[in-house]
Amino acid sequence: MSKKPPMTITAFVVTTTFITLGLYDLFMCCVYGTDASVSRFMQNSGVTNPFIILCIGYCLGHFWGKLRSRTYDIVADLDEFQQIVNESTNGHNLGSKRTKTKAEVYELIKELRKCR
C-alpha cells in the first residue's frame, strides 16, 4: 500500500492554481478588457456547450457534497471491519463472535447503515 501524500501538498497545489488563474484573469481584464476574462470565456462556453456547466456542477458537488462517514472508510478494509464488529457491536444484534464470511460482512454493512 503506497503512502498518501500529505494534505498540505494538495492545499498548496489548489491554492496556487486559483491564485494563478485569478492573476491571469486580472491581467487579461486590465490589458484586453472584460471580453478576454475567464468569466466571459466560461459564460460563452456554457451557452454554446452546456456540457461544461454540467462538468462544473459535478465538480462543485464532488468538492462540497456530503462527505463519506468514517464507517465507509472502515468498510473498505473488510478484515479491519470484521474485527471492529466482533469486538464491539454497540448493542445491535449483529451476529455472534465467530469469524464471518464476506457475504456475512456485507450483510452487517447493510445493518450498520440502517442504524445510522
Number of C-alpha atoms within 10 A of each C-alpha: 3 4 5 6 8 8 9 9 10 11 11 10 12 12 12 12 12 11 12 12 13 14 12 14 16 17 14 16 15 12 9 11 11 15 12 16 19 17 12 12 12 14 15 13 14 15 11 10 12 12 12 15 15 12 11 12 12 12 12 11 11 11 10 8 10 8 9 8 8 8 13 13 10 14 16 10 10 15 14 12 19 22 13 12 20 16 10 11 14 8 6 10 9 18 12 10 13 8 11 17 11 12 9 14 19 14 12 20 20 11 14 15 10 8 8 6
